[in-house]
Amino acid sequence: MWTSGNPEVINQKNPKIILNTIIGFILDLLVATIIRLPIVMLMITPRQIRAARALLDWSQQELADKAIVSLNALARLERGDVDPRMSTLSAVEQALTKAGVEFIPASEKGEGVRLARPDAKRPSPKVRSRPASTGRSQ
């Protein structure tokens, strides 16, 4: 992590994350520049990610934690503001799939998501309770 515009200052608290980020970046560059093969793969869309989170009743923070990605990266990904790294997209997809979400690719009927396993646990809806009425008006 660069701080204060000084490339000499590196976050010393977690050098493992920095190393993994650098290695991931280098691998992405190698694949993009050396192999240059067209890769056909199903990519999940920002709308599918938002819909999957809603289906699971997860916040962005919960998904970011489970996918081990930054909250900012997830928010930008869901807004479609960035061309995401494959590692980020893959981590998000794996976290949602592990939770029981199935991604339906775009076709004539459009893209979608659903719970793949009937046993996938979805939290019960949050119900707001009202104070008991005493029958008197105040």
Order of alpha helices (4+ residues) and beta strands (2+ residues): beta-beta-alpha-alpha-alpha-alpha-alpha-beta-beta
